[in-house]
């Protein structure tokens, strides 16, 4: 499912709200999620899961084309851990 499909599904549940308004709401939710994570904070949604920003240390790697050793810079990434209730629903 992509964002457009999500908006379509939500609009079918709420006849009184226009698709345009639902698009604004969904976009706002994603923007706030991104804002929270970009500040390094944890985002926890009860019954769904938790998003945590983790860091990778700088490390050495090998360019497979030239076999030359290269330095891979430190970076941050988002890790998602699903809640127990979501895992249970998926594993039914």
TORNUZA-624025 format. One record per atom (N, C-alpha, C): residue number from 1; x, y, z. Coordinates in Angstrom, 1 decimal. Atoms other than C-alpha are relative to their C-alpha. Layout:
BEGIN
+-----+--------+--------+--------+
! num !   east !  north !     up !
+-----+--------+--------+--------+
! NUM !      X !      Y !      Z !
...
+-----+--------+--------+--------+
! end
This chain:
BEGIN
+-----+--------+--------+--------+
! num !   east !  north !     up !
+-----+--------+--------+--------+
!   1 !    0.8 !   -1.2 !    0.0 !
!   1 !    0.0 !    0.0 !    0.0 !
!   1 !    0.9 !    1.2 !    0.0 !
!   2 !   -0.8 !   -1.3 !    0.0 !
!   2 !    1.3 !    3.5 !   -0.8 !
!   2 !   -0.9 !    1.1 !    0.6 !
!   3 !    0.7 !   -1.1 !   -0.6 !
!   3 !    0.2 !    6.9 !    0.4 !
!   3 !   -1.4 !    0.3 !   -0.7 !
!   4 !    1.3 !   -0.2 !    0.7 !
!   4 !   -2.5 !    7.3 !   -2.3 !
!   4 !   -1.0 !   -1.0 !    0.3 !
!   5 !    0.9 !    1.0 !   -0.4 !
!   5 !   -4.0 !    4.0 !   -1.5 !
!   5 !   -0.5 !    0.1 !    1.4 !
!   6 !    0.4 !   -0.2 !   -1.4 !
!   6 !   -4.0 !    4.8 !    2.2 !
!   6 !   -1.0 !    1.1 !    0.1 !
!   7 !    1.0 !   -1.1 !    0.0 !
!   7 !   -5.8 !    8.1 !    1.5 !
!   7 !   -1.3 !   -0.5 !   -0.5 !
!   8 !    1.2 !    0.6 !    0.6 !
!   8 !   -8.3 !    6.2 !   -0.6 !
!   8 !   -0.8 !   -0.8 !    1.0 !
!   9 !    0.6 !    0.9 !   -1.0 !
!   9 !   -9.0 !    3.6 !    2.1 !
!   9 !   -0.6 !    0.8 !    1.2 !
!  10 !    0.5 !   -0.8 !   -1.1 !
!  10 !   -9.4 !    6.3 !    4.8 !
!  10 !   -1.2 !    0.8 !   -0.5 !
!  11 !    1.1 !   -0.8 !    0.5 !
!  11 !  -11.7 !    8.4 !    2.6 !
!  11 !   -1.3 !   -0.9 !   -0.1 !
!  12 !    1.2 !    0.8 !    0.1 !
!  12 !  -14.0 !    5.4 !    2.1 !
!  12 !   -0.6 !   -0.2 !    1.4 !
!  13 !    0.5 !    0.1 !   -1.3 !
!  13 !  -14.4 !    5.2 !    5.9 !
!  13 !   -0.6 !    1.3 !    0.5 !
!  14 !    0.5 !   -1.3 !   -0.5 !
!  14 !  -15.1 !    8.9 !    6.4 !
!  14 !   -0.6 !    0.8 !   -1.2 !
!  15 !    0.7 !   -0.6 !    1.1 !
!  15 !  -17.7 !   10.1 !    3.9 !
!  15 !   -0.1 !    1.5 !    0.1 !
!  16 !    0.2 !   -1.5 !   -0.3 !
!  16 !  -17.9 !   13.6 !    5.5 !
!  16 !    1.3 !    0.8 !   -0.2 !
!  17 !   -1.3 !   -0.7 !    0.1 !
!  17 !  -14.2 !   14.4 !    5.0 !
!  17 !    0.4 !   -0.2 !   -1.5 !
!  18 !   -0.5 !    0.1 !    1.4 !
!  18 !  -12.9 !   15.2 !    1.5 !
!  18 !    1.4 !   -0.7 !   -0.1 !
!  19 !   -1.3 !    0.6 !    0.2 !
!  19 !   -9.9 !   13.4 !    0.0 !
!  19 !    1.1 !    1.0 !    0.2 !
!  20 !   -1.0 !   -1.1 !   -0.1 !
!  20 !   -8.1 !   16.7 !   -0.1 !
!  20 !    0.4 !    0.2 !    1.5 !
!  21 !   -0.2 !   -0.2 !   -1.4 !
!  21 !   -8.5 !   17.1 !    3.7 !
!  21 !    0.7 !   -1.2 !    0.6 !
!  22 !   -0.7 !    1.2 !   -0.5 !
!  22 !   -7.5 !   13.5 !    4.4 !
!  22 !    1.4 !    0.0 !   -0.5 !
!  23 !   -1.4 !   -0.1 !    0.5 !
!  23 !   -4.4 !   14.0 !    2.2 !
!  23 !    0.8 !    0.9 !    0.9 !
!  24 !   -0.7 !   -0.9 !   -0.9 !
!  24 !   -3.5 !   17.0 !    4.4 !
!  24 !    0.3 !   -0.6 !    1.4 !
!  25 !   -0.2 !    0.6 !   -1.3 !
!  25 !   -4.0 !   15.0 !    7.6 !
!  25 !    1.1 !   -1.1 !    0.0 !
!  26 !   -1.0 !    1.1 !    0.1 !
!  26 !   -2.0 !   12.0 !    6.4 !
!  26 !    1.4 !    0.6 !   -0.2 !
!  27 !   -1.3 !   -0.7 !    0.2 !
!  27 !    0.8 !   14.3 !    5.2 !
!  27 !    0.5 !    0.6 !    1.3 !
!  28 !   -0.4 !   -0.7 !   -1.3 !
!  28 !    0.8 !   16.2 !    8.5 !
!  28 !    0.5 !   -1.1 !    1.0 !
!  29 !   -0.5 !    1.1 !   -0.9 !
!  29 !    1.1 !   12.9 !   10.4 !
!  29 !    1.4 !   -0.5 !   -0.4 !
!  30 !   -1.4 !    0.4 !    0.5 !
!  30 !    4.1 !   11.8 !    8.3 !
!  30 !    1.0 !    1.0 !    0.3 !
!  31 !   -0.9 !   -1.1 !   -0.3 !
!  31 !    5.7 !   15.2 !    8.6 !
!  31 !    0.4 !    0.1 !    1.5 !
!  32 !   -0.3 !    0.0 !   -1.4 !
!  32 !    5.4 !   15.1 !   12.4 !
!  32 !    0.9 !   -1.2 !    0.4 !
!  33 !   -0.9 !    1.2 !   -0.3 !
!  33 !    6.9 !   11.6 !   12.5 !
!  33 !    1.4 !    0.2 !   -0.5 !
!  34 !   -1.3 !   -0.3 !    0.5 !
!  34 !    9.8 !   12.7 !   10.3 !
!  34 !    0.7 !    1.0 !    0.9 !
!  35 !   -0.5 !   -1.1 !   -0.8 !
!  35 !   10.3 !   15.8 !   12.4 !
!  35 !    0.5 !   -0.6 !    1.4 !
!  36 !   -0.4 !    0.6 !   -1.2 !
!  36 !   10.4 !   13.8 !   15.6 !
!  36 !    1.2 !   -0.9 !   -0.1 !
!  37 !   -1.1 !    0.9 !    0.2 !
!  37 !   12.8 !   11.2 !   14.3 !
!  37 !    1.3 !    0.8 !   -0.4 !
!  38 !   -1.2 !   -0.7 !    0.4 !
!  38 !   15.1 !   13.8 !   12.7 !
!  38 !    0.6 !    0.8 !    1.1 !
!  39 !   -0.6 !   -0.6 !   -1.2 !
!  39 !   15.5 !   15.4 !   16.1 !
!  39 !    0.6 !   -1.0 !    0.9 !
!  40 !   -0.6 !    1.0 !   -0.8 !
!  40 !   16.7 !   12.1 !   17.4 !
!  40 !   -0.9 !   -0.6 !    1.0 !
!  41 !    1.0 !    0.6 !   -1.0 !
!  41 !   13.6 !   11.3 !   19.5 !
!  41 !   -0.5 !   -1.3 !   -0.5 !
!  42 !    0.7 !    1.2 !    0.3 !
!  42 !   11.9 !    8.0 !   19.7 !
!  42 !   -1.5 !    0.2 !   -0.2 !
!  43 !    1.4 !   -0.1 !    0.3 !
!  43 !    8.4 !    7.6 !   18.2 !
!  43 !   -0.6 !   -1.3 !    0.3 !
!  44 !    0.7 !    1.2 !   -0.4 !
!  44 !    6.2 !    5.1 !   19.9 !
!  44 !   -1.5 !    0.1 !   -0.2 !
!  45 !    1.4 !    0.0 !    0.2 !
!  45 !    2.7 !    4.3 !   18.7 !
!  45 !   -0.6 !   -1.3 !    0.6 !
!  46 !    0.5 !    1.2 !   -0.8 !
!  46 !    0.8 !    2.0 !   21.1 !
!  46 !   -0.8 !   -0.9 !   -1.0 !
!  47 !    0.6 !    1.0 !    0.8 !
!  47 !   -0.4 !   -1.2 !   19.4 !
!  47 !    0.5 !   -0.1 !   -1.4 !
!  48 !   -0.6 !    0.1 !    1.4 !
!  48 !    1.7 !   -0.6 !   16.3 !
!  48 !    1.5 !   -0.3 !    0.1 !
!  49 !   -1.4 !    0.2 !   -0.1 !
!  49 !    5.4 !   -0.2 !   17.2 !
!  49 !    0.8 !    1.2 !    0.4 !
!  50 !   -0.9 !   -1.0 !   -0.4 !
!  50 !    8.4 !    1.9 !   18.0 !
!  50 !    1.0 !    0.3 !   -1.1 !
!  51 !   -1.0 !   -0.4 !    0.9 !
!  51 !   10.7 !    3.9 !   15.7 !
!  51 !    1.1 !    0.6 !    0.8 !
!  52 !   -1.2 !   -0.5 !   -0.7 !
!  52 !   14.2 !    4.6 !   17.1 !
!  52 !    1.1 !    0.3 !   -0.9 !
!  53 !   -1.2 !   -0.4 !    0.8 !
!  53 !   17.1 !    6.5 !   15.6 !
!  53 !    1.2 !   -0.6 !    0.6 !
!  54 !   -1.2 !    0.7 !   -0.4 !
!  54 !   20.3 !    4.4 !   15.8 !
!  54 !    1.2 !    0.6 !   -0.8 !
!  55 !   -1.1 !   -0.5 !    0.8 !
!  55 !   23.8 !    5.3 !   14.7 !
!  55 !    1.0 !   -1.2 !   -0.4 !
!  56 !   -1.0 !    1.0 !    0.4 !
!  56 !   26.3 !    3.3 !   12.7 !
!  56 !    1.4 !    0.8 !    0.1 !
!  57 !   -1.3 !   -0.6 !   -0.1 !
!  57 !   30.0 !    4.0 !   13.4 !
!  57 !    0.7 !    0.0 !   -1.3 !
!  58 !   -0.8 !    0.0 !    1.2 !
!  58 !   32.5 !    4.9 !   10.8 !
!  58 !    0.7 !   -1.4 !   -0.1 !
!  59 !   -0.6 !    1.3 !    0.2 !
!  59 !   34.0 !    1.7 !    9.3 !
!  59 !    0.7 !   -0.1 !   -1.3 !
!  60 !   -0.7 !    0.2 !    1.2 !
!  60 !   36.3 !    0.4 !    6.6 !
!  60 !   -0.8 !   -1.0 !   -0.8 !
!  61 !    0.7 !    0.9 !    1.0 !
!  61 !   34.8 !   -1.3 !    3.5 !
!  61 !    0.9 !   -0.2 !   -1.2 !
!  62 !   -0.8 !    0.3 !    1.2 !
!  62 !   36.0 !   -2.6 !    0.2 !
!  62 !   -0.9 !    0.3 !   -1.2 !
!  63 !    0.7 !   -0.3 !    1.2 !
!  63 !   34.9 !   -1.2 !   -3.2 !
!  63 !    0.1 !   -1.3 !   -0.9 !
!  64 !   -0.1 !    1.3 !    0.7 !
!  64 !   34.0 !   -4.5 !   -5.0 !
!  64 !    0.5 !    0.1 !   -1.5 !
!  65 !   -0.4 !   -0.1 !    1.4 !
!  65 !   34.8 !   -3.1 !   -8.5 !
!  65 !    1.6 !    0.1 !    0.0 !
!  66 !   -1.4 !   -0.2 !    0.0 !
!  66 !   38.4 !   -2.0 !   -7.6 !
!  66 !    0.8 !   -0.7 !    1.1 !
!  67 !   -0.6 !    0.7 !   -1.2 !
!  67 !   39.0 !   -4.0 !   -4.4 !
!  67 !    0.8 !    1.0 !    0.9 !
!  68 !   -0.6 !   -1.0 !   -0.7 !
!  68 !   40.2 !   -0.7 !   -3.0 !
!  68 !   -0.7 !    0.2 !    1.4 !
!  69 !    0.6 !   -0.2 !   -1.3 !
!  69 !   39.7 !   -0.1 !    0.8 !
!  69 !   -0.6 !    1.4 !    0.0 !
!  70 !    0.6 !   -1.3 !   -0.1 !
!  70 !   37.3 !    2.8 !    1.5 !
!  70 !   -0.5 !    0.2 !    1.4 !
!  71 !    0.6 !   -0.4 !   -1.3 !
!  71 !   36.1 !    4.6 !    4.6 !
!  71 !   -1.5 !    0.3 !   -0.2 !
!  72 !    1.4 !   -0.3 !    0.0 !
!  72 !   32.4 !    4.4 !    5.1 !
!  72 !   -0.4 !    0.8 !    1.1 !
!  73 !    0.2 !   -0.9 !   -1.1 !
!  73 !   31.3 !    7.4 !    7.1 !
!  73 !   -1.1 !   -0.5 !    0.9 !
!  74 !    1.0 !    0.3 !   -1.0 !
!  74 !   29.2 !    7.2 !   10.2 !
!  74 !   -1.4 !    0.5 !   -0.5 !
!  75 !    1.3 !   -0.4 !    0.5 !
!  75 !   25.5 !    7.5 !    9.6 !
!  75 !   -1.1 !   -0.4 !    1.0 !
!  76 !    1.1 !    0.3 !   -0.8 !
!  76 !   22.1 !    7.4 !   11.3 !
!  76 !   -1.0 !   -0.8 !   -0.8 !
!  77 !    1.1 !    0.7 !    0.7 !
!  77 !   19.2 !    5.1 !   10.5 !
!  77 !   -1.1 !   -0.2 !    0.9 !
!  78 !    1.2 !    0.2 !   -0.8 !
!  78 !   15.7 !    4.4 !   11.7 !
!  78 !   -0.3 !   -1.5 !    0.1 !
!  79 !    0.3 !    1.4 !   -0.3 !
!  79 !   14.9 !    1.1 !   13.3 !
!  79 !   -1.4 !   -0.1 !    0.5 !
!  80 !    1.4 !    0.2 !   -0.4 !
!  80 !   11.3 !   -0.1 !   13.6 !
!  80 !   -0.1 !   -1.4 !    0.7 !
!  81 !    0.3 !    1.2 !   -0.7 !
!  81 !   10.3 !   -2.6 !   16.2 !
!  81 !   -1.6 !   -0.1 !    0.2 !
!  82 !    1.4 !    0.1 !   -0.1 !
!  82 !    6.7 !   -3.9 !   16.0 !
!  82 !   -0.4 !   -0.4 !    1.4 !
!  83 !    0.5 !    0.4 !   -1.4 !
!  83 !    4.5 !   -4.2 !   19.1 !
!  83 !   -0.4 !   -1.4 !    0.0 !
!  84 !    0.4 !    1.3 !   -0.1 !
!  84 !    3.5 !   -7.5 !   20.4 !
!  84 !   -1.4 !   -0.3 !   -0.7 !
!  85 !    1.4 !    0.1 !    0.6 !
!  85 !   -0.2 !   -6.9 !   19.3 !
!  85 !    0.1 !    0.0 !   -1.5 !
!  86 !   -0.1 !    0.0 !    1.5 !
!  86 !    0.9 !   -6.1 !   15.7 !
!  86 !    0.6 !   -1.4 !   -0.4 !
!  87 !   -0.6 !    1.3 !    0.4 !
!  87 !    3.1 !   -9.3 !   15.6 !
!  87 !   -1.0 !   -1.1 !    0.1 !
!  88 !    1.1 !    1.1 !   -0.2 !
!  88 !    0.2 !  -11.4 !   16.9 !
!  88 !   -1.0 !    0.1 !   -1.2 !
!  89 !    0.9 !   -0.2 !    1.1 !
!  89 !   -2.1 !   -9.9 !   14.2 !
!  89 !    0.5 !   -0.5 !   -1.3 !
!  90 !   -0.6 !    0.4 !    1.3 !
!  90 !    0.3 !  -10.5 !   11.4 !
!  90 !    0.2 !   -1.5 !    0.0 !
!  91 !   -0.3 !    1.5 !   -0.1 !
!  91 !    1.1 !  -14.1 !   12.6 !
!  91 !   -1.3 !   -0.8 !    0.2 !
!  92 !    1.2 !    0.8 !   -0.1 !
!  92 !   -2.6 !  -15.2 !   12.7 !
!  92 !   -0.1 !   -1.0 !   -1.1 !
+-----+--------+--------+--------+
! end
